[in-house]
Amino acid sequence: MTAHRSLLRSSALLATATAAILAAGCGDSSSDESTTAGQDAAPAVSNVAQPAAPEQIGVFPVPGTPTASPQTQISVRGVAPDAIGELTVTGSKTGAHPGKFKSHSDGKGASFLPSKPFSAKGEKVTVKTALDIEGVQNGEYSFTVVERPKAGLQSDPTAIDPKLLKALTGQTGKVVQGDATFKSRRDLRPPEIEILKPAKDTAPGKIFISPKIVFGAKRPNVQNGPMIIDDKGRPIWFASTGGNTPAGNVNRVNDFRVQSYKDKPVLTYWQGRQILGTGEGVVRIVDNTYKTIKTINAGNGYKFDFHEARITPQGTFLGIVYNPVSKDLSSVGGPKRGRLIDAVIQEIDIETGLVLFEWHSEGQIALEESYEEVKKSPKTTFDYVHANSVSLSNDGNILVSGRETWSAMKLNRATGELMARIGGKKSDYEMLGKSQFAYQHDIQELPDGTLSIFDNEAAPQVRDQSRGLLLTIDEEKKTASVKQEFKHEPEALTAGTQGSFQALENGNFFAEWGSQGYVTEYSADGKMLFDARIARGQDSYRGYRHEWVGTPRAKPDAAVVKSSAYASWNGATEVAEWKLLTGSKRSAVNEEIGSAKAKGFETRITIKGAKRFVAMQAVDEDGKVLGLSRLRTAKR
């Protein structure tokens, strides 16, 4: 009998992100709590208590890490904070490092915060402890600290093959739509959405995207930002982060979705600087009033890349850091004095900002595993793994997607051990039939052990088109096989970058086609139920369908233009009807002279019989008053 078990049951442009971008979110951030790794948010604990001996204790950075940050903390997991005991930390160049412990909020560990940074000149840091650390002999281990190249994170875009750049950012079709405009919110210009196939039998909920202009598109006035739309493509909420600048893709938003935080639904998104496939920024958590309630920063002196912004069921945060390091690349045909992107995976304690987990690809993934072609130019950075998704598997370990290695990598959450690979040159599983994916995004393990993947198959082109992919993993035979695939017909879309594939609660699947800018919903058997596209020249890194109730703190907006009144309420999901009220005095605008069912983002009512002042009143389907706009003058 074939055993079908879960995978995890087996053994310089961006270096100085401006403070204004990282300090200000898209929502109301008046009482935002910022989470920075190592901040003084948790009580200090004793560092001289008797050590405990639990079954498995891990330390981070992982022992032997060759590319740690000079600002790194040393995190101990799997033991009560007051049982950690004494920790001796010594740098080969900076000597002894005193410091203090800070407890993790779950009571399962603590971080040692050195009182001074380590040397960035290749310093070897030795740690000694009486704890029985997994994979460490006699309680002594080391890691190496390196500096960031002065050139910073981003490769020189001019060094990219023009044909490859076109494949990465090109779009299919003849859509030439532009931006939507509103009389009551002239400051907002969200992209128009074209409905290609009207929704039928779709899952409940709204659609969440983060439109942005594609690299090289000539639309200087376009607005970027998180956006919620309905099945007719009409905006429900849009928060502009501004347009493009000559320097590149500045102040972008990515990975916008609904998640759970402290048992309540919240909105989350990454915000920061992005150029092509890399970024540096922070992650915002926004409540149902659109107020930013938390800002999550990467730990150990890093900034989060845009590819992942995931809250775990335990209330922690999983993110990715792109860490540029100097590296001899001559073994794979590159320059001897080259630059490498070290993919760093971090788990952050949201409450304290402390680092719970940190894994580096450098030292774990060989250069030869990459399908990325290394350039001889010293101006380019070899992004040999390009981690683009991080999630928890069914047994609680960590699943990482490596775009350039064509693989899903399983990491032991307790120790950082690389446990298995699915796909790629060193796959631990035989890839049967057409199961090998290429340049993929968004790898998830579903409850039944199936892997869901957005399989780009480009760029450069590998197969004829991209696909949503479901893989069956046979743990006994160590094989992966295609369970089902979802393609876009008739366009046969190929997404050179980005993309997501979401399993919905009702059995449907929701695909966002990355650089192509399409969003599509399928039934469980693969029938297309809905299809839409963002205005040409814009795309979205990922797209999701979620149920969401928004109740903005801000008042509704209204405008009077000639003989019409216009009303909108950015983010309000429960408005069923608008009523037009009038009055001769500001204190008595309460006479109803018109009404209309809410229609999309903005509703128009013809003004008849108005007195001096008018206002628009929002009402829900039960007739309950939800809000009243500011007064507008009807007669002058």
C-alpha positions in Angstrom: 0.0 0.0 0.0 1.4 3.4 -1.0 2.1 5.6 2.0 1.1 9.3 1.5 2.5 11.3 4.3 3.4 14.9 4.8 6.9 16.1 3.6 7.6 17.2 7.1 7.1 13.9 8.7 10.4 12.7 7.2 13.7 13.2 8.9 23.8 50.5 -2.2 20.5 51.5 -3.8 18.7 49.8 -1.0 21.2 49.9 1.8 19.9 53.3 3.1 16.1 53.0 3.1 14.8 56.4 4.1 13.4 56.8 7.6 10.2 58.4 6.2 9.3 55.3 4.2 9.9 52.9 7.1 8.3 55.1 9.7 5.0 55.7 7.9 2.6 53.0 6.9 -0.4 53.1 4.6 -2.9 53.2 7.4 -3.4 55.4 10.4 -0.2 54.8 12.4 -0.9 57.2 15.3 -0.4 54.5 18.0 1.8 52.0 16.1 4.0 49.8 18.2 7.3 49.1 16.5 9.0 45.8 17.0 12.7 45.9 16.6 14.8 42.9 17.4 16.7 43.4 20.6 14.7 46.3 21.9 14.2 46.7 25.7 10.8 45.1 25.7 11.3 42.0 27.7 12.6 41.6 31.3 16.2 40.6 31.8 16.7 37.1 33.2 19.6 35.6 35.3 22.5 34.3 33.3 23.9 32.2 36.2 21.1 29.8 36.9 21.6 26.1 36.7 21.2 24.9 33.1 18.4 22.6 32.2 18.7 19.6 29.8 15.6 19.5 27.6 15.3 17.0 24.7 16.4 19.5 22.0 18.1 22.9 22.5 19.0 25.1 19.5 21.1 28.2 19.1 21.0 30.9 16.5 22.7 32.0 14.4 23.2 28.3 13.6 26.6 27.0 14.7 29.1 27.3 11.9 27.3 30.2 10.1 29.9 31.9 8.0 28.0 35.2 7.3 26.5 36.5 10.6 25.9 40.2 11.2 28.1 42.3 13.4 24.9 43.3 15.3 23.8 39.7 15.9 22.3 38.6 19.1 22.7 35.0 20.2 19.3 33.2 20.6 18.8 30.1 22.7 15.6 28.1 22.1 14.1 25.0 23.7 14.8 25.9 27.4 13.2 28.1 30.0 15.0 31.5 30.2 15.9 31.1 33.9 17.5 27.7 33.1 19.9 28.8 30.4 22.9 29.3 32.7 26.1 31.2 31.9 27.0 32.1 28.3 30.6 33.0 27.5 31.0 35.0 24.2 34.4 35.8 22.8 35.4 37.5 19.5 38.7 36.6 17.9 39.3 40.3 17.3 37.2 42.1 19.9 37.7 39.8 22.8 35.1 39.1 25.6 31.6 40.3 25.0 29.5 41.0 28.1 25.8 41.4 27.7 22.4 40.6 29.0 19.6 38.1 28.4 16.1 39.0 27.2 13.3 36.5 27.6 11.3 35.3 24.6 7.6 35.9 25.1 6.6 32.2 24.8 8.9 31.3 27.8 10.9 28.9 25.6 14.1 30.7 25.3 16.0 34.0 25.5 18.4 36.1 23.5 21.8 37.2 24.6 22.4 40.8 23.6 26.1 41.7 23.5 26.9 45.1 24.9 29.0 46.0 21.8 28.9 44.8 18.2 31.3 42.2 16.7 34.0 43.1 14.2 32.8 43.0 10.6 36.3 41.9 9.4 35.7 38.2 9.4 35.7 37.8 13.2 35.2 34.3 14.6 32.9 34.4 17.5 33.1 31.5 20.0 30.3 30.7 22.4 30.6 28.4 25.4 27.7 27.1 27.5 26.9 24.2 29.8 23.7 23.5 27.8 23.4 20.3 25.8 22.9 22.0 22.4 21.8 19.8 19.5 24.7 19.1 17.2 27.3 20.8 19.4 30.0 19.0 21.3 30.9 20.0 24.9 28.8 23.1 24.7 31.2 25.1 22.5 30.6 26.3 19.0 31.4 29.3 16.7 30.2 31.4 13.9 31.8 34.0 11.7 30.9 37.7 11.3 31.3 39.5 7.9 30.7 43.0 6.6 28.3 44.1 4.0 29.9 45.1 0.6 29.9 48.8 0.1 27.9 48.4 -3.1 25.0 47.2 -1.0 22.3 44.8 -2.0 21.2 45.5 -5.5 22.8 44.3 -8.7 23.4 46.9 -11.4 20.2 46.6 -13.5 22.2 47.6 -16.7 24.2 44.4 -16.4 21.1 42.3 -16.9 20.6 40.8 -20.4 17.9 43.0 -22.1 16.1 39.9 -23.4 15.9 38.4 -20.0 14.7 41.7 -18.5 11.9 41.8 -21.0 11.0 38.2 -20.1 11.1 39.0 -16.4 8.8 42.0 -16.7 6.9 41.5 -19.9 3.1 41.3 -20.0 0.7 39.5 -22.4 -2.4 41.0 -24.1 -3.6 44.4 -25.3 -5.1 45.9 -22.2 -4.5 49.6 -22.2 -6.6 50.8 -19.2 -5.5 53.5 -16.9 -6.4 54.7 -13.4 -9.7 55.2 -11.7 -10.6 58.7 -10.4 -13.2 59.8 -7.9 -14.9 63.1 -7.2 -14.9 62.6 -3.4 -11.3 61.3 -3.3 -9.3 63.2 -5.9 -6.1 62.2 -4.1 -6.6 58.5 -5.0 -5.8 57.0 -8.4 -5.9 53.2 -8.0 -5.4 51.2 -11.2 -8.5 50.1 -13.1 -9.3 46.4 -13.0 -10.7 44.7 -16.2 -13.0 41.8 -15.6 -12.2 39.1 -18.2 -14.5 36.5 -16.8 -17.3 37.5 -14.4 -17.3 35.7 -11.0 -19.5 32.6 -10.7 -19.4 30.1 -7.9 -16.4 31.8 -6.4 -15.4 31.6 -2.7 -16.7 34.2 -0.3 -14.5 37.2 0.3 -12.7 40.0 -1.3 -9.5 40.2 -3.4 -6.3 41.6 -2.0 -3.6 42.9 -4.3 -0.7 45.4 -4.1 -0.5 47.0 -7.5 2.8 48.6 -8.5 4.3 49.7 -11.8 6.5 47.1 -13.6 10.2 47.9 -14.0 10.7 50.0 -17.2 7.0 50.9 -17.7 6.6 54.6 -18.6 3.8 55.7 -16.3 5.4 58.2 -14.0 2.2 59.3 -12.2 1.0 55.8 -11.3 0.2 55.2 -7.6 1.4 52.1 -5.8 -0.2 50.7 -2.7 -2.3 48.0 -1.0 -5.7 47.5 -2.6 -8.9 45.5 -1.8 -11.3 45.0 -4.6 -14.7 43.2 -5.1 -15.5 40.6 -7.7 -16.5 43.4 -10.1 -13.0 44.9 -9.9 -14.2 47.9 -7.9 -11.9 49.3 -5.1 -13.0 48.9 -1.5 -9.8 50.2 0.0 -6.7 51.7 -1.5 -3.8 53.4 0.3 -1.4 55.2 -2.1 2.2 55.1 -1.2 3.0 57.5 -4.0 4.4 56.9 -7.4 7.7 56.1 -9.0 10.9 58.2 -8.7 13.9 58.3 -11.1 15.9 56.3 -8.6 13.7 53.2 -9.0 10.8 51.5 -7.3 10.7 53.5 -4.1 8.2 53.0 -1.3 6.5 49.8 -2.5 4.0 47.5 -0.8 4.0 43.8 -1.3 2.4 40.6 0.1 -0.8 42.3 1.2 -3.3 39.9 2.8 -5.5 39.0 5.9 -3.9 37.1 8.7 -4.7 36.4 12.4 -2.9 38.3 15.1 -3.9 37.8 18.8 -7.0 35.9 17.6 -8.3 38.8 15.4 -8.2 39.3 11.7 -5.7 41.9 10.6 -4.2 43.2 7.4 -0.4 42.7 6.8 1.9 44.0 4.2 5.6 44.6 3.5 6.6 48.2 2.8 10.0 49.6 1.7 12.4 50.1 -1.2 12.4 47.6 -4.0 14.3 47.3 -7.3 13.7 44.3 -9.4 13.8 41.2 -7.2 15.2 42.6 -4.0 14.0 44.9 -1.3 14.6 46.3 2.2 11.8 47.4 4.5 9.5 46.6 7.3 6.2 44.8 7.8 3.0 46.5 9.0 0.1 45.0 10.9 -3.2 47.0 10.4 -6.4 46.5 12.3 -10.0 46.6 10.9 -10.1 50.4 11.3 -7.0 50.6 9.1 -4.8 51.8 12.0 -1.2 50.4 12.0 -0.9 48.6 15.3 2.5 47.0 14.9 5.6 47.5 12.7 7.8 44.4 12.5 11.6 44.9 11.9 14.1 42.2 11.0 16.6 41.4 13.7 20.4 41.6 14.0 20.8 44.7 12.0 19.0 43.5 8.9 15.9 44.8 7.0 13.3 42.4 5.6 13.0 41.6 1.9 9.6 41.9 0.4 9.1 38.2 -0.5 7.4 37.0 2.7 5.4 38.5 5.5 3.9 35.6 7.5 2.4 35.4 11.0 2.5 31.9 12.4 -0.2 30.3 14.5 2.1 30.8 17.5 2.0 34.6 17.0 5.6 34.8 15.7 6.7 36.2 12.4 8.6 34.5 9.5 10.5 36.7 7.0 13.4 36.7 4.6 16.5 38.9 4.5 18.7 39.2 1.4 22.2 39.6 2.9 24.9 40.6 0.4 28.4 39.2 1.2 31.7 39.1 -0.6 32.5 35.8 -2.1 34.9 34.1 -4.5 32.7 33.0 -7.3 35.4 31.6 -9.6 34.3 28.0 -9.0 31.1 28.7 -10.9 32.6 31.0 -13.6 32.2 34.3 -11.7 34.7 36.9 -10.5 37.1 35.9 -7.7 36.1 39.1 -5.9 32.4 38.7 -6.4 29.2 39.4 -4.4 26.7 36.8 -3.3 23.2 37.1 -1.9 23.1 35.0 1.3 19.4 34.1 1.9 18.6 34.6 5.6 15.4 33.1 7.1 14.3 34.7 10.4 11.6 34.0 12.9 10.8 37.0 15.1 9.1 37.2 18.4 6.5 39.9 17.5 6.0 41.0 21.1 9.7 41.6 21.9 11.3 41.9 18.5 13.8 39.3 19.5 15.2 36.7 17.0 13.9 33.2 17.6 15.4 31.5 14.5 18.1 32.5 12.0 19.3 30.4 9.1 21.8 31.4 6.4 22.0 29.7 2.9 25.7 30.4 2.7 27.5 27.4 4.2 24.3 25.3 3.7 23.5 25.5 0.0 26.3 25.1 -2.5 26.8 27.5 -5.3 26.6 24.7 -7.8 23.0 24.0 -6.8 21.8 27.2 -8.5 20.3 27.4 -12.0 21.1 31.1 -12.0 23.8 32.1 -14.5 26.6 33.9 -12.7 27.9 37.0 -14.4 31.6 37.8 -14.8 30.9 41.5 -14.0 31.9 42.5 -10.4 28.9 44.9 -10.6 26.4 42.1 -10.3 25.3 40.2 -7.3 24.9 36.4 -7.6 21.5 35.8 -6.1 22.0 32.0 -6.2 19.1 30.9 -4.0 16.6 33.8 -4.2 14.4 32.6 -1.3 10.9 33.8 -2.0 8.5 32.1 0.4 8.7 30.8 4.0 5.9 28.9 5.7 5.4 26.3 8.4 4.9 22.7 7.4 2.3 20.4 9.0 4.7 19.2 11.7 5.8 22.7 12.6 9.2 22.9 10.8 10.0 25.5 8.2 9.5 25.3 4.4 11.5 27.6 2.1 11.2 28.1 -1.6 14.4 28.7 -3.5 13.6 30.2 -6.9 17.1 29.8 -8.4 17.6 26.3 -7.0 14.2 25.0 -8.2 13.6 23.5 -4.7 11.6 23.4 -1.6 13.9 23.2 1.4 12.8 21.9 4.8 14.6 23.4 7.9 14.4 22.1 11.4 12.7 24.9 13.3 14.4 23.9 16.6 18.0 23.6 15.3 18.2 25.1 11.8 19.3 21.8 10.3 18.6 21.4 6.6 16.5 18.3 6.7 15.4 17.7 3.1 15.1 19.1 -0.4 12.3 18.5 -2.9 13.3 19.4 -6.4 16.5 20.8 -7.8 20.0 19.3 -8.4 20.2 17.7 -5.0 16.6 16.6 -4.5 16.0 14.0 -1.8 12.9 12.9 -3.8 12.6 11.5 -7.3 10.7 14.0 -9.4 8.3 11.9 -11.4 6.7 13.0 -14.7 6.4 16.8 -14.9 6.7 17.4 -11.2 9.9 19.4 -11.4 9.1 23.0 -11.0 11.3 26.0 -12.1 11.7 29.5 -10.8 8.7 29.0 -8.6 7.1 31.0 -5.8 4.8 30.5 -2.9 5.4 26.9 -1.7 2.9 25.7 0.9 2.1 22.4 2.5 -1.7 21.8 2.6 -3.4 19.9 5.5 -3.3 16.6 3.6 0.4 16.8 2.9 0.0 18.0 -0.7 2.5 20.7 -1.8 0.9 23.8 -3.5 3.3 25.8 -5.7 3.1 28.7 -8.1 5.3 27.3 -10.8 6.6 30.2 -13.0 8.6 28.0 -15.4 10.3 31.3 -16.3 12.3 33.5 -16.7 14.3 32.3 -18.7 11.6 30.1 -20.2 11.6 26.4 -19.2 8.1 25.1 -20.1 5.5 26.7 -22.3 3.6 28.5 -19.5 3.2 29.0 -15.8 0.9 26.9 -13.7 -0.6 26.4 -10.3 0.8 23.1 -9.2 -0.2 20.5 -6.6 2.3 17.8 -5.8 1.7 14.5 -4.1 4.7 13.5 -1.8 5.2 9.8 -1.2 7.4 9.6 1.9 8.1 5.8 1.7 9.1 5.8 -1.9 10.7 9.3 -1.7 8.9 10.5 -4.8 7.0 13.6 -5.9 4.3 13.5 -8.6 1.8 15.9 -10.2 -1.5 15.7 -8.5 -3.1 18.5 -10.4 -2.1 21.6 -12.4 -3.9 24.8 -13.2 -3.1 26.9 -16.3 -4.4 30.1 -17.7 -6.3 29.6 -20.9 -6.5 30.8 -23.6 -3.7 33.3 -22.9 -1.2 30.6 -21.8 0.4 33.1 -19.4 4.0 33.0 -18.5 4.9 35.0 -15.4 8.6 35.8 -15.5 8.5 36.9 -11.9 6.3 36.8 -8.8 3.0 35.0 -8.3 1.0 33.1 -5.8 -1.3 30.1 -5.6 -3.8 29.9 -2.7 -6.0 27.0 -1.6 -9.3 28.4 -0.4 -11.5 26.9 2.4 -14.3 25.9 0.0 -12.0 23.8 -2.1 -11.4 26.5 -4.8 -7.9 27.8 -5.8 -6.9 31.4 -6.3 -3.9 32.3 -8.5 -2.2 35.6 -9.0 0.0 35.6 -12.1 2.8 37.8 -10.9 4.3 40.0 -13.5 1.3 39.4 -15.8 -1.0 41.2 -13.4 -3.9 38.6 -13.7 -5.9 37.1 -10.8 -7.9 33.9 -11.4 -10.1 31.6 -9.4 -10.6 27.9 -10.2 -12.9 25.3 -8.9 -11.4 22.2 -7.3 -11.6 20.4 -10.6 -9.8 23.2 -12.5 -12.6 25.1 -14.0 -12.0 28.8 -14.3 -14.6 30.7 -12.2 -13.2 34.2 -12.3 -10.5 36.1 -14.2 -9.4 39.8 -14.0 -6.4 41.9 -14.8 -4.8 45.0 -13.4 -4.3 48.0 -15.7 -1.5 47.4 -18.1 1.9 48.5 -16.9 1.1 47.4 -13.3 1.4 44.0 -11.6 1.1 42.6 -8.0 3.7 40.4 -6.3 1.0 38.2 -4.8 -2.8 38.1 -4.7 -5.3 36.5 -2.3 -9.0 36.1 -1.6 -10.0 36.6 2.1 -13.2 37.5 4.0 -12.8 40.9 5.6 -14.9 43.5 7.5 -13.5 47.0 7.5 -14.8 49.8 9.7 -12.7 52.9 9.1 -12.1 55.4 11.9 -12.1 58.3 9.4 -15.4 59.9 8.3 -16.9 59.2 5.0 -15.9 61.5 2.2 -18.3 63.6 0.1 -18.1 66.1 -2.7 -20.6 68.3 -4.5 -20.1 68.8 -8.2 -22.8 70.9 -9.9 -26.1 69.2 -9.3 -24.7 65.9 -7.9 -23.4 64.8 -4.6 -20.7 62.0 -4.4 -19.9 59.8 -1.5 -17.2 57.3 -0.7 -15.7 55.7 2.4 -12.3 54.2 1.8 -12.2 50.7 3.4 -15.8 50.5 4.6 -17.2 47.1 3.7 -20.7 47.2 5.3 -22.3 50.3 3.5 -25.5 49.2 1.7 -27.0 52.6 1.1 -26.1 56.3 1.0 -28.6 59.0 2.1 -28.3 62.7 1.1 -29.2 65.0 4.0 -29.7 68.8 3.9 -30.3 71.7 6.2 -30.1 75.5 6.5 -27.8 75.4 9.5 -24.7 73.4 10.2 -26.2 72.1 13.4 -29.3 70.8 11.7 -28.4 68.9 8.6 -30.9 66.1 9.0 -33.6 66.3 6.3 -33.3 63.4 3.8 -33.7 64.6 0.2 -32.3 61.5 -1.7 -30.8 58.1 -1.4 -29.1 55.5 -3.5 -27.8 52.0 -3.1 -24.0 51.9 -2.6 -22.3 51.2 -5.9 -18.7 50.4 -5.8 -16.2 52.8 -4.3 -18.2 56.0 -5.0 -21.9 56.6 -5.2 -23.7 59.5 -6.9 -27.0 61.1 -5.9 -28.7 63.9 -7.8 -29.3 67.0 -5.6 -32.9 68.2 -5.6 -34.5 70.5 -3.0 -31.3 71.1 -1.1 -30.8 73.9 1.4 -27.5 75.5 2.1 -25.7 72.5 3.5 -25.6 68.8 2.6 -24.0 65.7 4.0 -23.9 62.0 3.0 -24.9 59.4 5.5 -23.8 55.7 5.3 -26.3 53.1 6.3 -25.9 49.3 6.5 -28.3 46.6 5.2 -30.3 46.7 8.4 -30.7 50.5 8.3 -28.2 51.2 11.0 -26.3 54.5 10.5 -22.6 53.8 10.1 -21.2 57.3 9.5 -21.8 60.8 8.3 -19.6 62.8 6.0 -18.4 66.4 6.7 -20.8 69.1 5.6 -20.6 70.4 2.0 -22.2 73.6 0.6 -25.0 72.9 -1.8 -25.9 76.5 -2.7 -23.5 79.4 -3.0 
